[in-house]
């Protein structure tokens, strides 16, 4: 898929001036740039599904993009419940999708 990135922006500057970093989402390598959030980097690479709903298994992705809804939560470098829309990328960051959180009413465990 072609990149969805904005290469020239009047406020954010030019993409060529940003440092490129590598991130890994579910084991696949993606390009990102310093200043990207996990969500913006994956969205620019064409990734829409960040996790699956705990019960229905329906795809979930970026919804509010301001950290309010928690729909974009992923696992980052072994840490659960990281909001992709608020978390800046780091070189060689390992991101995983599909981590279901336990439901205490159902006796769930991590």
N, CA, C and O of each residue as an XYZ file, in Angstrom:
440
protein
N       0.840     -1.182      0.000
C       0.000      0.000      0.000
C       0.883      1.243      0.000
O       1.934      1.271      0.641
N       0.452      2.253     -0.715
C       1.192      3.508     -0.753
C       1.085      4.219      0.590
O       0.105      4.064      1.320
N       2.096      4.987      0.892
C       2.120      5.734      2.146
C       0.994      6.758      2.177
O       0.669      7.377      1.164
N       0.410      6.923      3.347
C      -0.653      7.903      3.553
C      -0.095      9.165      4.216
O      -0.857     10.004      4.695
N       1.214      9.296      4.242
C       1.865     10.404      4.938
C       1.714     11.721      4.209
O       1.650     11.778      2.981
N       1.659     12.773      4.999
C       1.742     14.137      4.482
C       3.223     14.492      4.503
O       3.819     14.572      5.577
N       3.818     14.703      3.358
C       5.256     14.960      3.274
C       5.636     16.410      3.544
O       6.737     16.691      4.019
N       4.740     17.313      3.246
C       5.001     18.744      3.457
C       3.793     19.336      4.161
O       2.669     19.255      3.665
N       4.034     19.931      5.323
C       2.950     20.489      6.118
C       3.350     21.895      6.570
O       4.485     22.092      7.002
N       2.462     22.859      6.484
C       2.828     24.235      6.824
C       3.165     24.448      8.304
O       3.896     25.382      8.635
N       2.651     23.606      9.189
C       2.927     23.752     10.617
C       3.945     22.717     11.096
O       4.868     23.052     11.838
N       3.780     21.470     10.677
C       4.625     20.382     11.156
C       5.966     20.295     10.448
O       6.872     19.611     10.925
N       6.108     20.971      9.323
C       7.376     20.975      8.606
C       7.431     19.935      7.514
O       6.411     19.382      7.104
N       8.649     19.677      7.045
C       8.873     18.742      5.954
C       9.324     17.395      6.499
O      10.149     17.328      7.410
N       8.786     16.343      5.944
C       9.100     14.997      6.389
C      10.576     14.668      6.199
O      11.154     13.930      6.998
N      11.191     15.209      5.149
C      12.600     14.912      4.874
C      13.517     15.371      6.007
O      14.633     14.871      6.142
N      13.056     16.309      6.810
C      13.870     16.843      7.904
C      13.709     16.051      9.203
O      14.373     16.348     10.196
N      12.845     15.061      9.200
C      12.594     14.251     10.396
C      13.464     12.998     10.385
O      13.765     12.456      9.321
N      13.867     12.540     11.564
C      14.677     11.326     11.681
C      13.781     10.092     11.575
O      12.783      9.977     12.285
N      14.146      9.178     10.689
C      13.390      7.947     10.513
C      13.777      6.931     11.589
O      14.948      6.796     11.942
N      12.779      6.228     12.100
C      12.999      5.149     13.061
C      12.228      3.923     12.582
O      11.333      4.030     11.744
N      12.578      2.771     13.117
C      11.889      1.515     12.800
C      11.043      1.116     13.996
O      11.491      1.186     15.140
N       9.814      0.697     13.720
C       8.961      0.131     14.748
C       8.460     -1.214     14.248
O       8.466     -1.479     13.046
N       8.029     -2.053     15.165
C       7.535     -3.387     14.816
C       6.144     -3.555     15.394
O       5.936     -3.409     16.598
N       5.192     -3.863     14.524
C       3.817     -4.085     14.928
C       3.447     -5.512     14.575
O       3.440     -5.889     13.403
N       3.143     -6.299     15.584
C       2.849     -7.722     15.404
C       3.932     -8.416     14.579
O       3.645     -9.252     13.723
N       5.170     -8.051     14.854
C       6.312     -8.687     14.223
C       6.721     -8.120     12.873
O       7.777     -8.480     12.354
N       5.918     -7.252     12.298
C       6.242     -6.668     10.996
C       6.867     -5.290     11.189
O       6.407     -4.496     12.009
N       7.913     -5.021     10.429
C       8.628     -3.744     10.530
C       7.909     -2.653      9.739
O       7.418     -2.882      8.634
N       7.860     -1.454     10.340
C       7.284     -0.278      9.697
C       8.226      0.903      9.877
O       9.017      0.948     10.820
N       8.130      1.852      8.961
C       8.874      3.102      9.084
C       8.042      4.086      9.891
O       6.821      4.150      9.748
N       8.708      4.839     10.729
C       8.067      5.906     11.479
C       9.064      7.053     11.560
O      10.221      6.906     11.166
N       8.623      8.170     12.060
C       9.486      9.339     12.185
C       9.375      9.897     13.596
O       8.310      9.863     14.211
N      10.499     10.415     14.099
C      10.461     11.043     15.410
C       9.344     12.075     15.419
O       9.189     12.844     14.470
N       8.582     12.087     16.478
C       7.430     12.976     16.568
C       6.127     12.274     16.255
O       5.064     12.758     16.643
N       6.179     11.135     15.557
C       4.981     10.339     15.306
C       4.486      9.731     16.608
O       5.280      9.445     17.504
N       3.197      9.536     16.715
C       2.667      8.644     17.730
C       2.592      7.259     17.085
O       2.708      7.128     15.866
N       2.400      6.243     17.900
C       2.228      4.895     17.355
C       1.066      4.899     16.363
O       1.175      4.350     15.267
N      -0.040      5.520     16.754
C      -1.227      5.541     15.898
C      -0.965      6.245     14.571
O      -1.358      5.741     13.519
N      -0.309      7.398     14.604
C      -0.078      8.135     13.355
C       0.886      7.384     12.446
O       0.716      7.394     11.227
N       1.888      6.737     13.017
C       2.851      5.986     12.204
C       2.181      4.789     11.538
O       2.398      4.532     10.354
N       1.369      4.062     12.295
C       0.696      2.893     11.719
C      -0.372      3.309     10.713
O      -0.525      2.672      9.671
N      -1.105      4.363     11.016
C      -2.113      4.855     10.083
C      -1.465      5.278      8.765
O      -1.998      4.988      7.694
N      -0.325      5.958      8.834
C       0.390      6.380      7.624
C       0.881      5.189      6.820
O       1.080      5.289      5.609
N       1.077      4.051      7.500
C       1.523      2.829      6.822
C       0.364      1.961      6.370
O       0.581      0.872      5.840
N      -0.863      2.422      6.571
C      -2.035      1.688      6.101
C      -2.631      0.722      7.112
O      -3.551     -0.024      6.777
N      -2.130      0.720      8.336
C      -2.669     -0.169      9.371
C      -3.884      0.495      9.992
O      -3.796      1.619     10.486
N      -5.006     -0.187      9.970
C      -6.244      0.361     10.524
C      -6.680     -0.360     11.801
O      -7.280      0.256     12.681
N      -6.389     -1.638     11.907
C      -6.804     -2.424     13.067
C      -5.657     -2.519     14.056
O      -4.591     -3.045     13.738
N      -5.883     -2.003     15.263
C      -4.862     -2.023     16.302
C      -5.097     -3.143     17.309
O      -4.157     -3.582     17.972
N      -6.336     -3.610     17.433
C      -6.673     -4.698     18.349
C      -8.036     -5.241     17.975
O      -8.667     -4.760     17.033
N      -8.495     -6.251     18.717
C      -9.823     -6.829     18.527
C     -10.619     -6.699     19.822
O     -10.057     -6.778     20.914
N     -11.919     -6.502     19.694
C     -12.796     -6.390     20.855
C     -12.728     -7.675     21.677
O     -12.655     -8.774     21.126
N     -12.754     -7.524     22.991
C     -12.571     -8.648     23.893
C     -13.623     -9.743     23.717
O     -13.284    -10.926     23.757
N     -14.879     -9.376     23.525
C     -15.947    -10.371     23.397
C     -16.299    -10.666     21.946
O     -16.357    -11.826     21.537
N     -16.532     -9.620     21.177
C     -17.037     -9.792     19.810
C     -15.946    -10.057     18.782
O     -16.233    -10.515     17.676
N     -14.695     -9.772     19.139
C     -13.541     -9.948     18.236
C     -13.607     -9.052     17.011
O     -12.925     -9.312     16.020
N     -14.413     -8.006     17.064
C     -14.480     -7.064     15.950
C     -13.258     -6.151     15.973
O     -12.714     -5.880     17.043
N     -12.823     -5.676     14.818
C     -11.622     -4.835     14.767
C     -11.825     -3.485     15.455
O     -12.898     -2.885     15.390
N     -10.779     -3.036     16.105
C     -10.760     -1.731     16.760
C      -9.528     -0.980     16.279
O      -8.479     -1.576     16.033
N      -9.666      0.320     16.151
C      -8.548      1.136     15.693
C      -8.577      2.489     16.352
O      -8.949      2.615     17.518
N      -8.189      3.495     15.613
C      -8.172      4.856     16.126
C      -9.605      5.371     16.097
O     -10.279      5.304     15.069
N     -10.059      5.881     17.222
C     -11.418      6.418     17.283
C     -11.387      7.906     17.613
O     -11.691      8.736     16.756
N     -11.024      8.252     18.844
C     -11.049      9.673     19.211
C      -9.723     10.370     18.922
O      -9.705     11.567     18.638
N      -8.630      9.646     18.991
C      -7.271     10.145     18.742
C      -6.845     11.270     19.699
O      -5.975     12.075     19.368
N      -7.462     11.316     20.881
C      -7.049     12.285     21.907
C      -6.876     11.613     23.273
O      -6.748     12.298     24.287
N      -6.871     10.281     23.304
C      -6.611      9.567     24.541
C      -7.795      9.367     25.447
O      -7.628      8.940     26.590
N      -8.989      9.663     24.974
C     -10.168      9.561     25.820
C     -10.821      8.177     25.801
O     -11.283      7.704     26.840
N     -10.866      7.535     24.662
C     -11.706      6.339     24.504
C     -11.015      5.008     24.782
O     -11.708      4.034     25.075
N      -9.715      4.914     24.709
C      -8.946      3.687     24.918
C      -9.166      2.624     23.831
O      -8.771      1.475     24.028
N      -9.773      2.962     22.714
C      -9.967      1.985     21.640
C      -8.645      1.605     20.972
O      -8.540      0.530     20.382
N      -7.648      2.465     21.057
C      -6.375      2.229     20.373
C      -5.340      1.554     21.269
O      -4.152      1.571     20.946
N      -5.760      0.962     22.380
C      -4.784      0.394     23.309
C      -4.067     -0.804     22.695
O      -4.671     -1.659     22.047
N      -2.771     -0.831     22.922
C      -1.889     -1.880     22.418
C      -0.927     -2.273     23.540
O      -0.941     -1.682     24.620
N      -0.109     -3.257     23.273
C       0.952     -3.670     24.194
C       2.266     -3.164     23.605
O       2.552     -3.412     22.434
N       3.072     -2.457     24.405
C       4.324     -1.882     23.919
C       5.471     -2.355     24.802
O       5.482     -2.122     26.011
N       6.434     -3.022     24.177
C       7.615     -3.520     24.893
C       7.224     -4.252     26.171
O       7.867     -4.095     27.210
N       6.159     -5.058     26.084
C       5.710     -5.868     27.213
C       4.745     -5.186     28.161
O       4.277     -5.817     29.109
N       4.433     -3.926     27.940
C       3.521     -3.191     28.824
C       2.130     -3.134     28.202
O       1.971     -2.671     27.072
N       1.124     -3.603     28.936
C      -0.261     -3.595     28.458
C      -0.906     -2.223     28.576
O      -0.432     -1.351     29.304
N      -2.002     -2.055     27.839
C      -2.880     -0.896     27.918
C      -2.157      0.423     27.653
O      -2.279      1.379     28.419
N      -1.420      0.455     26.576
C      -0.759      1.679     26.129
C      -1.624      2.287     25.030
O      -1.992      1.600     24.076
N      -1.945      3.552     25.158
C      -2.766      4.223     24.144
C      -1.873      4.651     22.979
O      -0.976      5.480     23.131
N      -2.142      4.071     21.828
C      -1.333      4.323     20.635
C      -1.425      5.768     20.170
O      -0.487      6.284     19.562
N      -2.540      6.423     20.447
C      -2.716      7.800     19.963
C      -1.919      8.817     20.768
O      -1.716      9.939     20.305
N      -1.464      8.450     21.965
C      -0.729      9.378     22.818
C       0.744      9.034     22.973
O       1.512      9.841     23.498
N       1.148      7.867     22.533
C       2.492      7.358     22.803
C       3.429      7.617     21.628
O       3.197      7.107     20.532
N       4.486      8.404     21.842
C       5.455      8.653     20.767
C       6.237      7.387     20.419
O       6.520      6.561     21.287
N       6.575      7.248     19.157
C       7.379      6.102     18.733
C       8.813      6.260     19.217
O       9.300      7.369     19.434
N       9.465      5.131     19.377
C      10.891      5.069     19.683
C      11.498      4.032     18.758
O      10.822      3.084     18.358
N      12.759      4.201     18.417
C      13.426      3.263     17.530
C      13.364      1.852     18.110
O      13.616      1.651     19.297
N      13.028      0.882     17.269
C      12.930     -0.539     17.606
C      11.838     -0.862     18.615
O      11.907     -1.891     19.287
N      10.839     -0.005     18.731
C       9.703     -0.246     19.610
C       8.950     -1.486     19.129
O       8.725     -1.657     17.931
N       8.566     -2.344     20.066
C       7.802     -3.566     19.767
C       6.361     -3.363     20.224
O       6.086     -3.182     21.410
N       5.460     -3.398     19.267
C       4.045     -3.130     19.522
C       3.260     -4.378     19.151
O       3.495     -4.984     18.106
N       2.329     -4.754     20.014
C       1.498     -5.923     19.753
C       0.026     -5.534     19.830
O      -0.371     -4.708     20.652
N      -0.769     -6.139     18.965
C      -2.210     -5.917     18.984
C      -2.908     -7.093     19.644
O      -2.285     -8.084     20.025
N      -4.208     -6.953     19.766
C      -5.031     -8.089     20.154
C      -4.886     -8.573     21.570
O      -5.324     -9.679     21.887
N      -4.287     -7.783     22.432
C      -4.160     -8.195     23.818
C      -5.499     -7.948     24.498
O      -5.899     -6.801     24.701
N      -6.181     -9.014     24.843
C      -7.467     -8.883     25.510
C      -7.259     -8.654     26.992
O      -6.464     -9.339     27.635
N      -7.975     -7.692     27.523
C      -7.911     -7.431     28.943
C      -8.885     -8.346     29.669
O      -9.934     -8.679     29.118
N      -8.567     -8.762     30.890
C      -9.467     -9.655     31.620
C     -10.733     -8.927     32.041
O     -10.723     -7.720     32.286
N     -11.800     -9.664     32.120
C     -13.061     -9.136     32.604
C     -13.270     -9.698     34.004
O     -13.555    -10.888     34.141
N     -13.140     -8.883     35.047
C     -13.222     -9.395     36.421
C     -14.569    -10.027     36.717
O     -14.666    -10.881     37.598
N     -15.622     -9.624     35.993
C     -16.937    -10.210     36.227
C     -17.027    -11.634     35.687
O     -17.891    -12.406     36.103
N     -16.141    -11.978     34.765
C     -16.124    -13.319     34.185
C     -14.992    -14.155     34.763
O     -14.774    -15.287     34.331
N     -14.265    -13.604     35.742
C     -13.147    -14.339     36.332
C     -11.931    -14.426     35.435
O     -11.129    -15.353     35.546
N     -11.795    -13.447     34.539
C     -10.675    -13.452     33.595
C      -9.344    -13.178     34.253
O      -9.273    -12.521     35.291
N      -8.279    -13.692     33.635
C      -6.918    -13.476     34.105
C      -6.066    -13.047     32.928
O      -6.363    -13.374     31.779
N      -5.009    -12.315     33.221
C      -4.070    -11.941     32.166
C      -3.212    -13.096     31.784
O      -2.358    -12.968     30.907
